C-alpha cells in the first residue's frame, strides 16, 4: 500500500470533523443548559456522579440554592434529577 502526503485541505477537513465530533460528544455527556431557565445541567452539577445534588455541589449556583428547599419534594436534603427539573424561576422565559 502506498501512502501519500496529505494535503492541507484534507488535513483541515479531518480536523474540522474531529472538532465537530468532540463538540457533539461534550453536549451529549454534559447536556445543554437546564432548558427552561438556562441553569447548569443536572449532570454538570452532580460532581460526585451519585445521581443527587447536595448543598455542597450547588453552593456556588445561587439561582439553584434559592429554590433548593421548595423543590426537595421528599425533604431528604438532596435533589434527584426530577426534582431539579422542577425548578421554575418567575419572570424567566
N, C-alpha and C positions, 0 to 999 in steps of 0.2 A: 504494500500500500504506500502510495506516495503522498506526503504531506506538503502543502504549500504554505507559505507565509500568509496569514490572514490580512486582508486589507483593513484600513481604518474604518471604513463604512461598516464592514461586517462586525468588527470589534465594538463599534458604537451600538449597533443593533442588539448584539448579545448583552452588552452592559445595560441597556435600557430594559430589556426583557427581564434580566435578573433583578434590577431595582423594582420593577413593577411587581414581580412575584413576591419580593420581600415586603412590599407595602401591603399587598393583599393579605399575606400571612399575618402581619402585625395587626391589621384591622380585625381579622378573624379571631385572633388569640386574645387581644385586649378588648376588642369591640369598639363600637362608636361611643360617643358620649351618651349618657342617660338621655334617651331621645326626647323626652318631653321638656326637660329643663336644662339641658346642656351640662349636666353634672357628670363627674367621672363615672365610668362603668363600675359595676359591682366587681368584676374580675380585677380591674385595676386597683381598687381599694382593698380587696381581700389579699393582703400581702402575705399572710401565712398559709393561704390556699386551703383553709379548713371549711369553706362554704358559709362562713358567717363574718359579719363586720362587727368589730368591737369598738368601743370608745377609743382605744389606743390606735386603731387603724384609721379612724376618720377624724382624729383630733385636729388636724390641720385643714379640714374642709368644713368651715363654719356653716355653709349652707346645708350641709348634711347634718351636722351636730344640732342645729336648731330644730330639726324635725325628728331626731332620733327617738325620743320618748313617745311621740304621738304615733309613729309607725311601727314601734316594737309591740306588735299585737299580743304576743304571749308573755310580755314583760320578763323575758329571760336575759335582758341587758345585752343582747346581740341581735343583729338583723340578718335574716336569711335573704335570699335573692328576691323572693316575692315581697317581703316587707320593704326592702329597699326600693323596689319598682313602684311602690305605692306612694312615694314622696310626691306631694303636689305643692308647688310654691305659688301662692297667689300672685297674680299680675304678670306671670311669666307664660308666654305662649309657647 
